[in-house]
């Protein structure tokens, strides 16, 4: 399981920065607006509730 610091430093903070840049470029694009809204909601949920949930990634290899 990744630590919370990794999520902020390597994912959410860069993602927030990129969203701000893209908001200018795609300000009139309703598809981007919907995606951005969902993404900001996820970031906000993690900000408020990261003590209550987290993400886990599993790497699997097919056995031959």
C-alpha positions in Angstrom: 0.0 0.0 0.0 1.4 3.4 -0.9 1.8 6.0 1.8 -0.3 9.1 1.8 2.8 11.3 1.1 3.4 9.4 -2.1 -0.2 10.1 -3.3 0.2 13.9 -2.6 3.8 14.4 -3.8 3.6 12.1 -6.9 0.0 12.1 -7.9 -2.5 14.6 -6.5 -0.4 17.8 -6.4 0.9 17.3 -9.9 -2.6 16.4 -11.1 -4.0 19.6 -9.5 -1.4 21.7 -11.2 -2.0 20.1 -14.6 -5.8 20.5 -14.2 -5.3 24.2 -13.6 -3.2 24.5 -16.8 -5.8 22.5 -18.8 -8.7 24.6 -17.5 -7.3 27.5 -19.4 -6.7 25.6 -22.6 -10.1 23.8 -22.5 -12.2 26.4 -20.9 -15.0 26.0 -23.4 -15.0 22.2 -23.6 -17.9 20.7 -21.6 -16.3 17.2 -21.7 -13.1 18.5 -20.0 -15.3 20.4 -17.5 -17.1 17.2 -16.5 -13.8 15.2 -16.2 -12.2 18.0 -14.2 -15.2 18.2 -11.9 -15.0 14.5 -11.1 -11.2 14.7 -10.7 -11.4 17.6 -8.3 -14.1 15.7 -6.3 -11.8 12.7 -6.0 -8.9 15.0 -4.8 -11.2 16.6 -2.3 -12.5 13.3 -1.0 -8.9 12.1 -0.5 -8.0 15.3 1.2 -10.9 14.9 3.7 -11.0 11.1 4.1 -7.6 9.7 3.5 -7.5 8.3 7.0 -10.6 6.2 6.2 -9.6 4.7 2.8 -6.8 4.1 0.4 -5.8 2.6 -2.8 -4.0 -0.7 -3.3 -2.5 -1.9 -6.5 -1.7 -5.5 -7.2 0.8 -6.7 -9.9 0.1 -10.1 -11.2 1.8 -12.5 -13.5 0.1 -15.2 -15.5 1.4 -18.6 -14.4 2.3 -20.7 -17.4 
